[in-house]
Amino acid sequence: MATTRTLPTVTVSLPVAERMTSYTFYRDGLGLEAVGKLAEDGVPEPLRFLVNDGLRLMLIPTGGFDWITGDHTVAEAGHSECVLAVPVAEERDVDEMVARAVRAGARTVSEPAHQPWGYTGAFADPDGHVWLIQAGTADGH
């Protein structure tokens, strides 16, 4: 029997063009709680959000992202290097989360619909990062 190993808190970092726009979007559009002291612009520095007990989201200005990535360039606008998937309990949660994100400034990537892997909808945040919201899967897990 395999043992489950608990990982320390993981931080996903995303490059963003405008701190205030991203702060407002993730706070209002996804309902995430920012952590940290407020900087002079009223946005926490560093700009981090509590996603759950094991995950934080850090938003880094595009101009400073190469401090982390070195010679790896940030994907150009309209190109995605990853998809951030969020499981939810019900189909209506997919509908509500996508609609809330769009009201806060997201662009719909795919309207909520039934797919072979579950009921999903996707949106791109103001910087083009794609989020997939998913209820259920084809195998019931």
Buried (B, 14 or more C-beta within 10 A) or exposed (E): EEEEEEEEEEEBBBBBEBBEBBBBBBBBBBEBEBEEEEEEEEBBEBBBBEBEEEEBBBBBBBEEBBEEEEEEEBBEEEEEEEEBEBBBEEBEBBBBBBBBBBEBBBEBBEEBEEBEEBBBBBBBBBBBBBBBBBBBBEEEE
